Amino acid sequence: MRLDARRAWRPRAWYAVAVTVVALAGCGVGEIGLPGPPPPPEQVIQVAPVHGSKDVRSSAPVVVSVADGRLERVRVVRAGDVRRRPLSGRMSEDGLRWSPADDAVLEVASKYRVDAVAVDRHGRRIARHTSFTTVVPEHRFIGFFRPEHGAVVGAGMIVSFDFDRPIADRAAVERAIRVTSHPPVKVVGHWFGDRRVDFRPQTYWKPGSEVLVRIRLRGVKAAPGAYGIQHRTARFTVARRQVSIVDAARYTMTVYRNHRVLATLPVTAGAPHTPTYNGKMVVMARHEVTRMDGSTVGFGGEYDIPDVPHALRLTTSGTFLHGNYWAPRATFGSVNTSHGCIGLHDVQGGGAPSPARWFFDNSLVGDVVQVVNSADRTVDPHNGLGGWNLTWAQWRAGSALR
């Protein structure tokens, strides 16, 4: 009985094992639903521009896509960007496609790296890394701007850009420069010809304002074959509002600091045959001492003074508010004798206390000097930082983005 039971049991056990082995041997891996080896990344994730591309236009489309599964993450970063800020982009709702945002622009003369991760239909993550290089433009342009980064200025400061070549697409360039402030105000650009654009708010900046100038000109096409190369941010602070009113008929200058009278000083303005411009002018630069040569501003050899003290430039054409040590002190407050500048009594060398020295020490780039009751016309708005002589409607009409 025992022997028969053992004999009966053994064949059944062997048969079960044999059936199992045969079943495994007869089934392929794919037949029971398990994925095979993952395909190469380039077959799963498609990237344009293709890996290794050179001379890619800044306007070229950047597209990352998959045929099935979904994209999990895409980063497009410019090599050399220490902050590693990715190009802004958006993913399609189905996760099959990534493309840059509408305002994202590739920078010229740059290498970009594309890092993408996708999940295939089997749940496997697949990564692909590619790179491409944008075109190095034959012709480039830059903008020289004021005020300089970190400056502390007066409330009349106008942000001004001068470009080193004519700008054909003014809208593209103006759009690439953004001026904002805290507290916030609306700031608008105004073009003076094809090489200069200025930015200002409707009224003078509020004292204490922090102003941010974002310059994103790299890759911007300004003219056929000419691209910008600048990508930077500048900041400046508005310290106070100082407006000095020069009354040419009364030979006086009244200095207002934050709407309060700070001082009234005797001046001498332009003589009857060389009057001073009327209108609002902004202090563009400060010089402890400078040379004034009449031949450089159309007055021949009428004067050449090598050591003019405490000079504040008001216009590009050569109008200054400066110290004057060569005229008798009685001149100030009684007669206009200059070639168009505004003079304050001073001493040679500028080392002793004087009205000119006091005003110079209490002035900032960006302060406003407004001349009234002169026999001359109003200063041109493009002569220096004279944009405050335009109404807000006139100013906005000069924007390429109106």
C-alpha positions as CSV (number, residue, x, y, z in Angstrom):
1,M,0.0,0.0,0.0
2,R,2.7,2.5,0.9
3,L,4.8,1.6,-2.2
4,D,1.8,2.0,-4.5
5,A,1.0,5.4,-2.9
6,R,4.5,6.7,-3.5
7,R,4.5,5.4,-7.1
8,A,1.2,7.1,-7.7
9,W,2.3,10.5,-6.3
10,R,5.6,10.9,-8.1
11,P,4.4,11.0,-11.7
12,R,1.8,13.6,-10.9
13,A,4.5,15.9,-9.3
14,W,6.8,15.5,-12.3
15,Y,4.0,16.2,-14.7
16,A,3.1,19.4,-13.0
17,V,6.7,20.6,-13.1
18,A,7.0,19.6,-16.7
19,V,3.9,21.5,-17.7
20,T,5.2,24.6,-16.0
21,V,8.5,24.4,-17.8
22,V,6.8,23.9,-21.1
23,A,4.5,26.8,-20.5
24,L,7.4,29.1,-19.8
25,A,9.4,27.9,-22.7
26,G,6.5,28.5,-25.1
27,C,5.8,32.1,-24.1
28,G,7.7,35.1,-25.4
29,V,8.3,38.1,-23.1
30,G,6.2,40.4,-25.2
31,E,3.3,37.9,-25.2
32,I,2.7,38.4,-21.4
33,G,2.7,42.3,-21.7
34,L,6.2,43.1,-20.3
35,P,8.1,45.9,-22.2
36,G,11.3,45.2,-24.1
37,P,14.4,47.3,-23.8
38,P,13.7,51.1,-23.9
39,P,14.4,52.7,-27.3
40,P,17.1,55.3,-27.7
41,P,16.2,58.8,-26.3
42,E,16.3,60.4,-29.7
43,Q,13.6,58.1,-30.9
44,V,11.3,59.0,-28.0
45,I,12.0,62.8,-27.6
46,Q,12.3,65.0,-30.6
47,V,14.0,68.3,-30.3
48,A,14.3,71.2,-32.7
49,P,16.7,72.7,-33.5
50,V,18.5,69.4,-33.9
51,H,21.4,68.6,-31.7
52,G,24.6,70.4,-32.7
53,S,22.9,73.0,-34.9
54,K,24.9,76.2,-35.5
55,D,23.9,79.7,-36.6
56,V,20.4,79.3,-35.4
57,R,18.3,82.4,-35.8
58,S,17.1,84.1,-32.6
59,S,13.6,83.9,-34.0
60,A,13.9,80.1,-34.7
61,P,11.2,77.9,-33.1
62,V,12.4,75.7,-30.2
63,V,10.1,72.6,-29.9
64,V,10.4,69.5,-27.7
65,S,7.8,66.8,-28.4
66,V,7.0,63.1,-27.9
67,A,4.8,60.8,-30.1
68,D,3.2,59.1,-27.1
69,G,3.6,59.0,-23.3
70,R,4.1,62.6,-22.0
71,L,6.8,65.1,-21.3
72,E,7.5,65.5,-17.7
73,R,10.1,68.3,-17.7
74,V,11.8,70.6,-20.2
75,R,14.5,73.2,-19.5
76,V,16.3,75.3,-22.1
77,V,19.2,77.2,-20.5
78,R,21.8,79.6,-22.0
79,A,25.3,78.4,-21.3
80,G,27.2,80.9,-19.2
81,D,24.2,82.2,-17.4
82,V,25.3,82.0,-13.8
83,R,21.8,82.3,-12.6
84,R,20.7,79.4,-14.9
85,R,17.4,81.1,-15.7
86,P,15.5,78.8,-18.1
87,L,13.8,80.1,-21.2
88,S,10.2,80.6,-20.3
89,G,7.9,78.1,-22.0
90,R,4.6,76.3,-21.9
91,M,3.5,72.6,-22.1
92,S,0.5,71.5,-24.2
93,E,-2.4,70.1,-22.2
94,D,-1.8,66.5,-23.5
95,G,1.9,66.8,-22.4
96,L,3.1,65.9,-25.9
97,R,4.7,69.2,-26.8
98,W,6.7,72.1,-25.2
99,S,7.4,75.4,-26.8
100,P,8.7,78.8,-25.6
101,A,6.4,81.5,-24.4
102,D,5.4,84.3,-26.8
103,D,7.8,86.8,-25.3
104,A,10.8,84.4,-25.0
105,V,13.6,85.2,-27.5
106,L,16.9,83.4,-28.0
107,E,20.0,85.5,-27.5
108,V,22.4,85.7,-30.3
109,A,26.0,84.4,-30.1
110,S,24.9,82.0,-27.4
111,K,25.0,78.2,-26.8
112,Y,21.8,76.7,-25.4
113,R,21.3,73.3,-23.7
114,V,18.0,71.5,-23.8
115,D,17.3,69.0,-21.0
116,A,14.1,67.0,-21.4
117,V,12.6,64.1,-19.4
118,A,9.7,62.1,-20.7
119,V,7.6,59.2,-19.4
120,D,6.8,56.6,-22.0
121,R,3.5,54.5,-22.2
122,H,5.1,51.9,-20.0
123,G,5.9,54.4,-17.2
124,R,9.6,54.5,-17.9
125,R,11.5,57.8,-17.6
126,I,13.7,58.7,-20.5
127,A,16.0,61.7,-20.6
128,R,17.6,63.5,-23.5
129,H,20.2,66.3,-23.6
130,T,20.9,68.3,-26.7
131,S,22.5,71.7,-27.5
132,F,22.6,74.3,-30.3
133,T,24.3,77.6,-31.0
134,T,22.7,80.8,-32.2
135,V,24.0,83.0,-34.9
136,V,26.8,85.5,-34.3
137,P,25.5,88.6,-36.1
138,E,27.8,90.4,-38.5
139,H,26.5,93.8,-37.4
140,R,25.7,94.6,-33.8
141,F,24.3,97.6,-32.0
142,I,24.5,98.8,-28.4
143,G,22.8,101.6,-26.5
144,F,24.6,104.0,-24.3
145,F,22.3,105.1,-21.5
146,R,22.0,107.4,-18.5
147,P,21.8,107.5,-15.6
148,E,24.5,105.0,-14.6
149,H,23.7,102.0,-12.4
150,G,23.4,102.9,-8.7
151,A,23.1,106.6,-9.3
152,V,21.2,108.9,-6.9
153,V,19.4,111.5,-8.9
154,G,16.9,114.3,-8.8
155,A,13.2,113.9,-9.6
156,G,13.6,115.3,-13.2
157,M,15.8,112.5,-14.4
158,I,15.0,111.1,-17.8
159,V,16.3,107.7,-18.9
160,S,18.0,108.2,-22.2
161,F,19.5,105.8,-24.7
162,D,21.8,106.7,-27.6
163,F,22.5,103.9,-30.1
164,D,25.6,103.5,-32.2
165,R,23.7,102.8,-35.4
166,P,20.3,103.8,-36.9
167,I,17.3,101.8,-35.6
168,A,14.8,100.6,-38.2
169,D,12.6,98.6,-36.0
170,R,12.0,101.1,-33.2
171,A,9.1,99.1,-31.7
172,A,11.2,96.0,-31.2
173,V,14.0,98.0,-29.5
174,E,11.6,100.0,-27.3
175,R,9.8,96.8,-26.3
176,A,13.1,95.3,-25.2
177,I,13.7,98.2,-22.7
178,R,11.4,98.3,-19.7
179,V,11.5,101.1,-17.1
180,T,9.5,100.5,-13.9
181,S,9.5,102.0,-10.5
182,H,8.4,101.6,-6.9
183,P,6.1,103.2,-6.2
184,P,4.7,102.3,-9.6
185,V,4.0,104.9,-12.3
186,K,3.4,104.6,-16.0
187,V,6.6,105.2,-18.0
188,V,6.6,105.8,-21.8
189,G,9.3,106.0,-24.4
190,H,9.8,108.8,-26.9
191,W,12.0,108.6,-30.0
192,F,14.1,111.5,-31.1
193,G,15.2,110.4,-34.6
194,D,16.4,106.9,-35.3
195,R,19.3,106.7,-32.8
196,R,17.8,107.9,-29.5
197,V,14.9,107.0,-27.2
198,D,14.1,108.5,-23.9
199,F,11.8,107.3,-21.1
200,R,9.9,109.4,-18.5
201,P,6.7,109.3,-16.5
202,Q,3.9,111.8,-16.9
203,T,5.2,114.0,-14.1
204,Y,8.5,114.2,-12.1
205,W,9.4,111.1,-10.2
206,K,8.2,110.9,-6.6
207,P,11.1,111.4,-4.1
208,G,12.3,108.1,-2.7
209,S,11.4,106.2,-5.9
210,E,13.5,103.1,-6.8
211,V,13.7,102.9,-10.6
212,L,14.6,99.7,-12.5
213,V,15.8,99.7,-16.1
214,R,15.7,96.2,-17.7
215,I,17.6,96.1,-21.0
216,R,16.9,93.0,-23.0
217,L,18.5,93.9,-26.4
218,R,20.5,90.8,-26.9
219,G,19.2,89.1,-30.1
220,V,16.8,92.0,-30.9
221,K,16.9,92.7,-34.6
222,A,17.0,96.5,-35.0
223,A,17.8,96.7,-38.7
224,P,18.6,94.2,-41.5
225,G,21.5,92.1,-40.2
226,A,21.9,94.2,-37.0
227,Y,21.3,92.6,-33.6
228,G,21.6,93.9,-30.1
229,I,24.1,92.4,-27.7
230,Q,23.1,93.9,-24.3
231,H,21.3,92.0,-21.5
232,R,21.5,93.8,-18.2
233,T,19.6,95.5,-15.4
234,A,20.3,99.0,-14.0
235,R,18.9,100.7,-10.9
236,F,18.8,104.2,-9.7
237,T,17.2,106.1,-6.7
238,V,15.4,109.4,-6.8
239,A,16.5,111.4,-3.8
240,R,14.4,114.5,-3.9
241,R,12.6,117.0,-6.0
242,Q,14.6,120.1,-6.6
243,V,13.4,122.6,-9.2
244,S,15.2,126.0,-9.6
245,I,13.4,128.8,-11.4
246,V,15.6,131.2,-13.2
247,D,13.8,134.5,-13.9
248,A,15.9,136.1,-16.6
249,A,14.1,139.4,-16.4
250,R,14.6,139.7,-12.6
251,Y,18.2,138.2,-12.6
252,T,17.3,135.8,-9.9
253,M,17.1,132.0,-9.3
254,T,14.8,130.6,-6.7
255,V,15.6,127.1,-5.5
256,Y,12.6,124.9,-4.5
257,R,13.4,121.7,-2.6
258,N,10.3,119.4,-2.3
259,H,8.1,122.5,-3.0
260,R,9.7,124.7,-0.3
261,V,11.9,127.6,-1.0
262,L,15.5,126.7,-0.2
263,A,17.2,129.9,-1.4
264,T,17.0,132.8,-3.8
265,L,20.3,133.7,-5.5
266,P,21.3,136.6,-7.9
267,V,22.3,135.4,-11.4
268,T,23.4,136.7,-14.7
269,A,21.8,135.1,-17.7
270,G,22.3,135.4,-21.5
271,A,22.8,138.9,-22.9
272,P,20.2,140.4,-25.2
273,H,22.0,139.2,-28.4
274,T,22.8,135.7,-26.9
275,P,19.8,135.0,-24.6
276,T,19.4,131.8,-22.5
277,Y,16.9,129.2,-23.6
278,N,13.5,129.3,-21.9
279,G,12.0,126.1,-20.6
280,K,12.8,123.1,-18.4
281,M,16.4,121.7,-18.5
282,V,17.8,118.9,-16.5
283,V,21.2,118.7,-14.9
284,M,23.1,116.2,-17.1
285,A,26.5,116.3,-15.5
286,R,28.5,118.0,-12.7
287,H,32.1,119.3,-13.1
288,E,34.1,120.8,-10.3
289,V,36.0,122.7,-13.0
290,T,35.9,122.6,-16.7
291,R,37.1,124.5,-19.8
292,M,34.7,126.6,-21.8
293,D,35.8,127.4,-25.4
294,G,33.5,129.5,-27.5
295,S,34.8,128.0,-30.7
296,T,33.2,124.6,-29.7
297,V,29.7,126.1,-29.6
298,G,29.8,128.5,-32.5
299,F,31.1,131.7,-30.9
300,G,34.5,131.7,-32.5
301,G,37.3,133.1,-30.3
302,E,35.0,135.3,-28.2
303,Y,36.1,133.4,-25.0
304,D,38.2,130.5,-23.8
305,I,38.2,130.1,-20.1
306,P,40.2,127.0,-18.9
307,D,39.1,126.9,-15.3
308,V,35.3,127.5,-15.0
309,P,34.3,126.3,-11.5
310,H,31.2,124.5,-10.3
311,A,29.7,123.8,-13.7
312,L,26.4,122.0,-14.2
313,R,25.6,121.0,-17.8
314,L,22.0,121.7,-18.9
315,T,22.0,121.0,-22.6
316,T,24.0,119.1,-25.2
317,S,24.5,122.3,-27.2
318,G,26.5,123.8,-24.3
319,T,24.2,125.6,-21.9
320,F,25.7,125.5,-18.3
321,L,24.8,126.9,-15.0
322,H,28.3,127.7,-13.6
323,G,30.4,129.7,-11.3
324,N,31.7,133.0,-12.7
325,Y,34.7,134.7,-11.1
326,W,35.6,137.1,-14.0
327,A,32.5,139.4,-13.8
328,P,32.2,142.1,-11.1
329,R,30.1,140.9,-8.2
330,A,27.6,143.7,-8.9
331,T,26.8,142.0,-12.2
332,F,24.8,139.3,-10.5
333,G,21.3,140.3,-9.9
334,S,21.4,143.3,-12.1
335,V,22.4,142.6,-15.7
336,N,22.5,139.7,-18.2
337,T,26.0,139.4,-19.8
338,S,26.6,135.7,-20.7
339,H,26.6,133.9,-24.1
340,G,23.6,131.9,-23.0
341,C,24.7,130.2,-19.8
342,I,23.5,131.1,-16.3
343,G,26.2,132.5,-14.0
344,L,26.5,132.5,-10.2
345,H,29.1,134.5,-8.4
346,D,32.2,132.5,-7.6
347,V,35.9,132.8,-6.8
348,Q,38.7,131.5,-9.0
349,G,39.6,128.0,-8.1
350,G,36.2,127.5,-6.4
351,G,37.8,126.9,-3.0
352,A,36.0,129.6,-1.0
353,P,32.4,129.8,0.0
354,S,30.2,131.4,-2.8
355,P,26.7,131.2,-4.2
356,A,28.0,129.0,-7.0
357,R,29.7,126.6,-4.7
358,W,26.6,126.4,-2.4
359,F,24.4,125.6,-5.4
360,F,26.8,123.1,-6.8
361,D,27.1,121.2,-3.5
362,N,23.3,121.2,-3.3
363,S,22.7,119.9,-6.8
364,L,22.3,116.4,-8.3
365,V,22.2,115.1,-11.8
366,G,18.5,114.9,-12.5
367,D,17.6,118.2,-10.8
368,V,15.5,120.6,-12.9
369,V,16.4,124.2,-13.9
370,Q,13.6,126.1,-15.5
371,V,14.2,129.4,-17.2
372,V,11.4,131.9,-17.6
373,N,11.1,135.5,-19.1
374,S,14.1,135.1,-21.4
375,A,14.0,136.6,-24.9
376,D,14.9,133.2,-26.5
377,R,12.7,130.3,-27.6
378,T,12.0,127.3,-25.5
379,V,14.8,124.7,-25.5
380,D,14.3,121.8,-27.9
381,P,13.1,118.7,-26.1
382,H,16.0,116.7,-27.6
383,N,18.6,119.2,-26.6
384,G,19.9,117.5,-23.4
385,L,17.1,116.0,-21.3
386,G,14.5,118.6,-22.3
387,G,11.7,116.1,-22.7
388,W,9.7,117.8,-19.8
389,N,8.9,120.6,-22.3
390,L,6.5,118.3,-24.1
391,T,3.0,117.6,-22.9
392,W,2.1,114.1,-21.9
393,A,0.1,113.7,-25.1
394,Q,3.0,114.9,-27.2
395,W,5.4,112.6,-25.3
396,R,3.3,109.5,-25.8
397,A,2.9,110.3,-29.5
398,G,6.6,109.8,-29.9
399,S,6.5,106.2,-28.8
400,A,6.8,103.4,-31.3
401,L,4.4,101.3,-29.2
402,R,1.5,103.8,-29.2
